[in-house]
Amino acid sequence: MKALALRKQMLVTESELNRINLIGDAVELTVTVRLLTARARFFGSLISSIGGLIGGLTGPTTTATKPSWLQTALKGVGLISTLWTAFRPPNPEK
C-alpha cells in the first residue's frame, strides 16, 4: 500500500509541476502576442504615414490616361491604412 501512496504523491507532484509550466508558457505567449501586436501597430502607422506622404506628393492627375502602377499601389495603401485604423483592436495599454 505504501508503494501506491508514494506513486500517487509523485503523480500529484508531477501534475503540479506541469500546471506551473503551463502557466509560465501561457504568460510567455501573452507577452509575445502583445509584442507582435505593438510591432504591427507601429508598422501599420508607418506605412499609413508613408502612403499619405507619397499620395500627397503625387497629387491628383489631370490626364485621362490609365493611372500608373505607383498611383494604383498608393490607393491600395491608402485603403489598407483606412481599413487598418477602422478595424484594428483597441490598445489595452492606453
Buried (B, 14 or more C-beta within 10 A) or exposed (E): EEEEEEEEEEEEEEEEEEEEEEEEEEEEEEEEEEEEBEEEBEEBBEBBEEBBEBBEEEEEEEEEEEEEEEBEEBEEBBEBBEEBEEEEEEEEEE
